[in-house]
Amino acid sequence: MIVITGAAGFIGSCLTSILNQEGLQNLILADDFSRKEKNINLAGKNFFHQVDRKDFHAWLEHFHPKIDFIFHLGARTDTAETDTDVFNALNLDYSKELWKACTSYQIPLVYASSAATYGAGEHGYSDDHELIPRLKPLNPYGESKHEMDKWVLRQSSTPPFWAGLKFFNVYGPNEYHKGRMASAIMHLAQQIRQEGKVKLFRSHRPDIADGEQKRDFIYIKDVVRVCLHFMKHHETLTSGIYNLGTGETRSFNDLATACFHALHKTPEVSYVDTPPGIRDNYQYYTRAEMEKLRRAGYHDKFYSLEEGVMDYVKNYISEKNYL
């Protein structure tokens, strides 16, 4: 049996889908299932059992002999949240308890880290373990993920295999419930359909033009395939923290153009000030160094930005389809 925490969320529900496509249905799904707008992500999917997030640790203590692998994707992901107690409880303490359980029960574990741990990128974007203690996240969410990564690297007792995946800018179907925290692609596509034009954040740095802020955008279908790779090959892989991006950086202008083309519209872009509340903590550039993942045997080609946006907009957003 395979456990997925955060199973009703964006990445968790898409992972459930690809596991079903692989013929796997003995899935244990853990989450806070009280939010109906998230539960629709699981419609039509096959699984063995659901467990409420708050009951999961007790459940695992009883049923751990039946569990073969755990994907820990549950977290509070709001980058604008300032209540550190929330992040400490859900992203740090909960994750530590699960790590200790996987260590004790000898269950392989993949957990979600984040590119938010890299902060402004002053130390680059390498997933070398020697670099990680020097990173300086820009918000409490990134700090909570960073603290987990640092704590993990200090542990002498570990699960039989473990991997922390630093997700970069993930986009794709099943993120509809995330509201303002959904990807820029979803928001831009909605603006184009409703208004025929889009607004991007203006650059507040003299060395970067408006709309030329850059990110490593990765399509959800690539993310879940990498997760599947770690599960299938964990017995031969080296445990550690891995970047999960594409290794390519693209601008928000590129992103807007791809969205217009996917909707067969002529690009019309204007720029607005970045809100003061996030302006000082805004990442102007991210790019995952991907050599470690390639050395771990993952050699599939990633979706280009244009390919991913076209698939997402045409086959999912336009009809609000789910993966």
C-alpha positions in Angstrom: 0.0 0.0 0.0 1.1 3.6 -0.8 0.3 6.6 1.4 -0.2 10.1 0.0 -0.6 12.9 2.5 -2.2 16.1 1.1 -4.0 13.8 -1.3 -6.9 16.1 -2.0 -4.6 19.0 -2.9 -3.0 19.9 -6.2 0.1 17.7 -6.4 -1.4 14.9 -4.2 -4.5 14.4 -6.4 -2.5 14.4 -9.6 -0.1 11.9 -8.1 -3.1 9.7 -7.2 -4.2 10.0 -10.8 -0.9 8.8 -12.2 -0.7 5.9 -9.7 -4.2 4.8 -10.9 -2.9 5.0 -14.5 -0.1 2.7 -13.4 -2.7 0.2 -12.1 -2.2 1.0 -8.5 -5.3 1.3 -6.4 -4.1 0.2 -2.9 -3.7 3.9 -1.9 -4.2 5.4 1.5 -5.2 9.1 1.2 -4.6 11.5 4.1 -5.8 15.1 4.2 -8.2 17.5 5.7 -11.2 16.4 3.7 -13.6 19.1 5.0 -13.0 21.4 2.0 -15.4 20.4 -0.7 -13.6 22.5 -3.3 -10.5 20.3 -2.8 -12.4 16.9 -2.6 -13.5 17.3 -6.2 -9.9 16.7 -7.2 -10.4 13.0 -6.1 -13.6 12.4 -8.1 -13.4 9.2 -10.1 -10.1 8.1 -8.6 -9.6 4.7 -7.0 -8.1 4.2 -3.6 -8.4 1.9 -0.6 -9.0 4.2 2.3 -9.1 7.9 3.5 -7.7 9.1 6.8 -8.2 12.5 8.3 -4.9 14.4 8.6 -5.3 14.8 12.4 -5.8 11.0 12.8 -3.1 9.9 10.4 -0.2 9.4 12.9 -2.3 7.2 15.1 -3.6 5.3 12.1 0.0 4.7 10.8 1.1 3.4 14.2 -1.5 0.7 13.9 -1.3 -0.1 10.2 2.3 0.5 9.3 3.1 -3.1 8.6 0.9 -2.8 5.5 2.6 0.3 4.1 5.2 0.1 1.4 5.9 3.8 0.6 4.8 7.2 1.7 4.5 10.5 -0.3 4.3 13.3 2.2 2.8 16.2 0.2 0.5 17.8 2.8 1.5 21.3 3.9 0.4 24.9 4.4 1.6 26.5 1.2 0.4 30.1 1.5 3.5 32.3 0.9 1.6 35.3 2.2 0.8 33.7 5.6 2.7 35.3 8.4 1.5 33.1 11.4 4.6 31.0 12.0 2.7 28.8 14.5 0.7 27.5 11.6 3.8 26.6 9.6 5.5 25.1 12.7 2.6 22.9 13.3 1.7 21.7 9.8 5.0 22.0 7.9 7.6 21.3 10.5 6.3 19.4 13.5 3.9 17.2 11.5 6.7 16.3 9.0 9.2 15.5 11.8 6.8 13.2 13.4 6.2 11.4 10.1 9.9 11.2 9.4 10.4 9.6 12.9 7.6 7.1 12.2 9.1 6.1 8.8 12.5 5.7 10.4 11.0 3.5 13.2 8.9 1.4 10.8 11.4 1.4 8.0 9.1 2.9 5.4 10.6 4.7 2.4 9.6 8.4 2.3 9.4 11.2 -0.3 8.5 14.6 1.2 7.8 18.0 -0.4 10.3 20.7 0.0 10.2 23.9 -2.0 12.3 26.3 -4.2 11.1 29.0 -1.7 14.0 27.8 0.4 16.4 29.4 -2.0 15.2 32.9 -1.1 16.6 35.6 -3.4 19.0 33.1 -4.9 22.2 34.8 -3.6 23.7 31.4 -3.1 22.5 29.9 -6.3 20.1 27.1 -6.9 22.2 23.9 -6.3 20.7 21.0 -4.3 24.2 20.2 -2.9 23.7 19.4 0.8 26.7 21.6 1.7 24.9 24.7 0.4 21.5 24.2 2.2 22.5 25.5 5.7 23.5 28.9 4.1 20.1 29.5 2.3 17.9 32.4 3.4 14.2 32.1 2.5 12.2 35.2 2.1 9.0 34.3 3.9 7.7 32.0 6.7 6.5 29.4 4.3 10.0 29.1 2.8 11.5 29.1 6.2 9.4 26.2 7.4 10.5 24.1 4.4 14.1 25.2 4.9 14.0 24.2 8.6 12.7 20.8 7.7 15.5 20.3 5.2 18.1 21.3 7.7 16.7 19.1 10.4 16.6 16.1 8.0 20.2 16.5 7.1 21.2 16.4 10.8 19.5 13.1 11.4 21.7 10.0 11.9 18.6 7.7 11.9 16.7 7.7 8.7 14.1 5.8 6.7 15.5 3.1 4.5 15.2 5.6 1.6 14.2 9.2 1.7 14.1 12.1 -0.7 13.1 15.8 -0.2 11.9 17.3 -3.5 12.4 21.0 -3.9 9.4 21.8 -6.1 9.9 24.9 -8.3 6.9 26.7 -9.9 4.5 23.9 -10.5 1.4 24.5 -12.6 -1.4 22.4 -14.1 -4.9 20.9 -13.5 -6.4 20.3 -10.1 -5.1 23.6 -8.7 -8.5 25.4 -9.2 -9.2 25.4 -5.4 -6.1 27.4 -4.6 -7.5 30.8 -5.3 -4.8 33.5 -5.3 -2.1 30.8 -4.6 -2.8 29.1 -7.9 -0.2 29.4 -10.6 0.2 32.5 -12.7 -0.9 30.4 -15.8 -4.4 29.8 -14.4 -4.8 33.5 -13.4 -3.5 34.7 -16.8 -5.7 32.3 -18.8 -8.8 33.5 -16.8 -7.9 37.2 -17.4 -7.4 36.6 -21.2 -10.8 34.8 -21.5 -12.6 37.5 -19.5 -10.9 40.7 -20.6 -8.8 39.8 -23.7 -5.7 41.2 -22.0 -3.5 40.6 -18.9 -1.7 42.6 -16.2 1.8 41.5 -15.0 3.8 42.8 -12.1 6.1 45.6 -13.0 9.8 45.2 -12.2 11.0 47.3 -9.3 14.7 46.6 -10.1 16.4 48.9 -12.6 18.4 46.0 -14.1 15.3 43.9 -15.0 12.7 45.0 -17.5 8.9 44.8 -16.7 7.7 41.3 -17.1 11.2 39.9 -17.4 11.2 38.4 -13.9 12.0 34.8 -14.5 11.0 31.4 -13.0 11.6 27.7 -13.5 8.1 26.7 -14.4 7.4 22.9 -14.3 4.2 21.1 -15.5 2.5 18.9 -13.0 2.6 15.9 -15.3 6.4 16.1 -15.1 6.3 16.4 -11.3 4.3 13.3 -10.7 6.4 11.3 -13.2 9.5 12.2 -11.2 7.7 11.1 -8.0 6.8 7.8 -9.6 10.5 7.4 -10.6 11.6 7.7 -7.0 9.0 5.2 -5.8 9.8 2.6 -8.5 13.6 2.9 -8.2 14.2 3.8 -4.5 16.1 0.7 -3.7 18.9 1.7 -6.1 18.8 5.5 -5.5 20.8 7.7 -3.1 18.7 9.4 -0.4 18.9 13.1 -0.3 17.3 16.5 -1.2 16.7 16.9 -4.9 15.6 19.9 -7.1 12.5 19.4 -9.1 12.3 22.0 -11.8 13.1 21.8 -15.5 16.5 23.5 -15.4 15.2 26.2 -17.7 14.2 29.7 -16.8 11.5 31.7 -18.6 10.0 35.2 -18.1 6.5 36.1 -17.2 6.3 37.8 -20.6 7.0 34.4 -22.2 4.4 32.9 -20.0 1.7 35.5 -21.0 2.6 35.0 -24.6 2.2 31.2 -24.3 -1.3 31.7 -22.7 -2.4 34.1 -25.4 -1.3 31.6 -28.1 -3.0 28.7 -26.4 -6.3 30.7 -26.5 -5.7 31.9 -30.1 -5.5 35.6 -29.0 -3.2 38.4 -29.8 -1.0 39.3 -26.8 -2.0 42.5 -25.0 0.1 43.0 -21.8 0.3 45.9 -19.3 2.1 46.2 -16.0 1.1 47.1 -12.5 3.1 47.7 -9.3 4.0 44.6 -7.3 1.9 44.9 -4.1 4.0 46.5 -1.3 3.2 43.5 1.0 5.2 41.1 -1.2 7.5 43.5 -3.1 10.5 43.2 -0.7 10.3 39.4 -0.7 9.7 38.9 -4.4 11.9 36.3 -6.3 13.1 37.8 -9.5 14.8 34.6 -10.7 14.8 30.9 -10.1 16.4 28.0 -12.0 16.8 24.5 -10.7 20.2 22.8 -11.1 19.1 19.4 -12.3 22.3 17.4 -12.4 21.5 15.4 -9.3 18.1 14.2 -10.6 19.7 13.2 -13.9 22.4 11.2 -12.0 19.5 9.5 -10.2 18.5 8.1 -13.6 15.6 10.4 -14.5 16.2 11.2 -18.2 12.7 11.9 -19.6 12.3 15.2 -21.4 10.3 17.8 -19.6 7.4 19.7 -21.1 8.6 23.1 -22.5 6.7 26.1 -21.2 4.8 26.4 -24.5 3.9 22.6 -24.5 2.8 22.6 -20.9 0.7 25.8 -21.1 -1.0 24.6 -24.3 -1.9 21.2 -22.8 -3.1 22.9 -19.5 -5.1 25.7 -21.1 -6.6 23.7 -24.0 -7.4 20.4 -22.3 -8.1 21.4 -18.7 -8.7 25.1 -17.9 -11.0 25.7 -20.9 -13.4 23.0 -19.7 -12.2 22.9 -16.1 -11.2 19.3 -16.4 -9.3 17.4 -13.8 -6.3 15.2 -14.1 
